[in-house]
């Protein structure tokens, strides 16, 4: 509470200081002020967080940020997640290098909560989830399954509304941390073409982006078809030093690449298409359709596998790192054992210099939304829609082996697929009723039906097959025996086999009622209630109340209280995934299981239930002039029954015997098990301050915005199984300290004749990480990483009114986070993995990026 009081005082002081600055500023003329107000967005009509059609940003009872296409266009990145990170300080995104599918579908967080606690909408309609369940996305996202924002090209977006408040009572499952609503472009004429080239200061990551947006007239009553296409081709990056074992191998004459494992961003090639269209039918009715198709191909490195044992000097002195894949014995004795003195085989015959598996993902995403909206003669507005979304991810792995197949192993594998399908039907109704107050009572209600499906498709047989060499009892000449085991499946990422195949669906339906009214010209009240029923675990009812009171034209108070929920996704209910990870220098096969799996039940798994939340928020809106706005909002979010992955249970020989008896076919190769659980509860508290000012002194058009976020999450409880908690101390510390408590963004734009400039400063506070390994012992414990500043700059010029040339840089001073200093090997200057930066750094680990952009409006 002490820190919260200090924050309240600091926020009040900041607001007072900014008000004083505004009072000293020269007031623009009335017409100029109106123009500035419209540009700034305080008078912009919003559709997120309210069912009214006349509510503006400044009048909202909950905080809503609105960003324009220009805000997105004046950035270096083609990734919409990264663009939002640069605009919203409570929105964070980590690199997730070398993290299986999470390296391709990076999980963002809003207010420190997992990505599937933020609802994503396009044109106000729910976006389907990615097929990826975040198994390796870091502690903050572990076990989450959310929409893939990278499928939305910035060229298709007219504006983004970010609702920073719980809204499950309005929109249903997932809207605990907030809502992102992407409005697609609606222009009915014109063609904009854009090309951008860039690369990192290090000379890697060559990045080419081509995009086009075309508006076409449809009909004679203002209809349109708006088409967007985007192509991205980006080379991979590396920010690792050579691994210490590879340094020794190089000195011994082995031909190893530099470095043997890259840590950074993947090789990427992607193309995406969006369509948005409307056809008016009469004065009030409209037929609409929008949808997308996207396809991407991405590749990353996995960890290097040594061909022989290697002596190294480690942090604790001289040691030997064993060869990555053990010897396979080929000659069998009459009693079924294997001959210790017979022929042998190991992977060195295929990869004499060792090998680095290459992991590839193809991601296909599509959606289609069609609907009819209109208004009856007595004023009832209606919107009926049907939508379908599908995301399919296929995995391939090459330059690797299935060790259990011995000399019969392929070196390239198709590992299988993940697929998410969603079908939604919605009916939304709105009707204003005059009840003698300052505004009509806006009554909104609706019905929703949704069907979600999750599928896992099998890979090549060799990618998951347990070969004859998986478990070998080897007999010496003297009759004694010893046991040798080899990992099963394609090494690095075993394929999905018969035990992993899933084709499961579930249906839900919902009904909601939403009321909002201006009691007086200064006092607004709102409320919502929603009932949602799921076929697999029953129903839930959630409520929300909002209020806003204007003390004067310049000062208003606002607040909200709500309950929320998030239903477990089909992916969380039914996923079975195997992957190879490293504890220190030792490979371990880890199984991620649904609570229904026999192996999960053996370790205490129980059926999943929905997450539940209680959200309180309150704030102040200051508008001393149409050109100047300051908002201060406090939030308190309590989430119980949080769904995530347990910490890992190490599988012993005794466990393997019992798991085999339970019918777990790959028990012999399991090193650890984790599963989905309602394992813990959290409370997240914080505050946002956003100050915006625009001026038009005649010689330029200027805009300044400062956004500051303070955020802190505390674990309230951890459930236990046996004698230990389901969430270990490492995960607990990550949830509480992996994100910085303080984050700030300052943006300054200027238009001077044909020239324009955008300058941005990002501040990232201190954070604590222990992600250099998979256990506290293996990674050297916690490390506190310092606060960082990053600066972006773009300068553009218009030529002949149709062309714009821009040059800029992100992280212009090439800043990097603090280097990793734990468990450093003297010969390499880095840890065993070679990765010298904290992957969890909110600043990122890639350094400065420069680019040039050319756009044409035809």
URJO-V176384 format. One record per backbone hydrogen bond with DSSP energy under -0.5 kcal/mol. CO is the residue of the C=O (numbers start at 1). NH is the residue of the N-H. Records with the same first field share a line. If there is no record, write none. Layout:
CO->NH  NH
This chain:
1->5
2->6
3->7
4->8
5->9
6->10
7->11
8->12
9->13
10->14
11->15
12->16
13->17
14->18
15->19
16->20
17->21
18->22
19->23
20->24
21->25
29->33
30->34
31->35
32->36
33->37
34->38
35->39
36->40
37->41  42  43
41->44  57
42->58
44->57
55->46
56->60
57->60
63->164
65->162
67->160
68->72
69->73
70->74
72->75
78->80
79->83
80->84
81->85
82->86
84->87  88
87->89
88->91
90->92  111  112
92->109
96->99
99->102
100->103
101->104  105
104->106
106->108
107->94
109->92
110->113
113->110
114->117
115->118
117->176  177  178
119->180
120->127
121->182
122->125
125->122
132->134
133->135
134->143
138->141  142
141->144
142->645
144->134
146->130
147->149
148->151
149->152
151->153
153->156
154->157
156->185
158->69
159->183
160->67  162
161->163  181
162->65  164
163->165  179
167->170  171
168->172
172->175
174->176  177
175->167  168
178->119
179->163  181
180->121  182
181->161  183
182->123  184
183->158  159
190->215
191->858
192->213
193->856
194->211
195->854
196->209
197->852
198->207
199->850
200->203
204->200
206->235
207->198
208->233
209->196
210->231
211->194
212->229
213->192
214->227
216->225
218->223
223->218
224->278
225->216  227
226->276
227->214
228->274
229->212
230->272
231->210
232->270
233->208
234->268
236->205
239->836
243->247
244->248
245->249
246->250
247->251
248->252
249->254
250->253
254->256
257->259
263->239
265->237
267->299
268->234
269->297
270->232
271->295
272->230
273->293
274->228
275->291
276->226
277->289
278->224
279->287
281->285
285->281
286->373
287->279
288->371
289->277
290->369
291->275
292->367
293->273
294->365
295->271
296->363
297->269
298->361
299->267
300->359
303->357
305->355
306->324  325
310->321
312->314  319
314->317
317->314
319->312
320->322
321->310
328->345
331->339
333->336
337->333
338->340  475
339->342
343->330  331
345->328
346->349
347->350  351
351->354
355->305  357
357->302  359
358->398
359->300
360->396
361->298
362->364  394
363->296
364->392
365->294
366->390
367->292
368->388
369->290
370->386
371->288
372->384
373->286
374->382
376->379
379->381
380->376
381->430
382->374
383->428
384->372
385->426
386->370
387->424
388->368
389->422
390->366
391->420
392->364
393->418
394->362
395->415  416
396->360
397->413
398->358
401->403  491
402->405
403->406
404->469
405->408
406->409
411->399  400
413->397  415
414->460
415->496
416->395
417->457
418->393
419->455
420->391
421->453
422->389
423->451
424->387
425->449
426->385
427->447
428->383
429->445
430->381
431->443
433->441
440->442
441->433  443
442->444  516
443->431
444->514
445->429
446->512
447->427
448->510
449->425
450->508
451->423
452->506
453->421
454->504
455->419
456->502
457->417
460->463  464
461->464  465
463->490  495
465->467  489
467->470
470->486
472->474  484
473->338
474->482
475->340
476->479
480->476
482->474
484->472
487->404
489->403
490->493
492->580
495->497
496->459
497->500  501
502->456
504->454
506->452
507->535
508->450
509->533
510->448
511->531
512->446
513->529
514->444
515->527
516->442
517->519  525
518->438  439
519->438
522->524  550
523->519  520
524->548
525->517
526->546
527->515
528->544
529->513
530->542
531->511
532->540
533->509
534->538
538->534
540->532
542->530
543->563
544->528
545->561
546->526
547->559
548->524
549->551  557
554->623
555->551  552
556->621
557->549
558->619
559->547
560->617
561->545
562->615
564->613
565->174
566->611
569->573
570->574
571->575
577->592
579->581  590
581->588
582->584
583->585  586
586->583
588->581  590
589->671  672
590->579
591->593  674
592->577
593->676
594->597
597->601
598->602
599->603
600->603  605
601->604
611->566
612->640
613->564
614->638
615->562
616->636
617->560
618->634
619->558
620->622  632
621->556  623
622->630
625->628
627->694
628->625
629->692
630->622
631->690
632->620
633->688
634->618
635->686
636->616  638
637->639  684
638->614
639->682
640->612
642->679  680
644->677
648->650
649->673
650->652
652->656
653->657
654->658
655->659
656->660
657->661
658->662
659->664
660->663
663->665
664->667
666->669  670
667->670
671->651
672->591
673->649
674->593
675->646
677->644  679
679->719
680->642
681->716  717
682->639
683->685  714
684->637
685->712
686->635
687->710
688->633
689->708
690->631
691->706
692->629
693->704
695->702
700->698  702
701->751
702->695
703->749
704->693
705->747
706->691
707->745
708->689
709->743
710->687
712->685
714->683
717->681
719->726
721->724
724->721
726->647  728
728->732
729->733
730->734
731->735
732->736
733->737
734->738
737->768
741->711
742->765
743->709
744->763
745->707
746->761
747->705
748->759
749->703
750->757
751->701
752->755
754->798
755->752
756->796
757->750
758->794
759->748
760->792
761->746
762->790
763->744
764->788
766->741
767->785
769->783
775->779
776->780  781
777->780
783->769  785
785->767
788->764
790->762
791->812
792->760
793->809
794->758
795->807
796->756
797->805
799->802  803
802->857
803->799
804->855
805->797
806->853
807->795
808->851
809->793
810->849
811->814
818->838
824->826
825->828  829  830
830->825
831->834
834->241  836
836->820
838->841
839->95  96
841->844
844->817
848->201
849->810
850->199
851->808
852->197
853->806
854->195
855->804
856->193  858
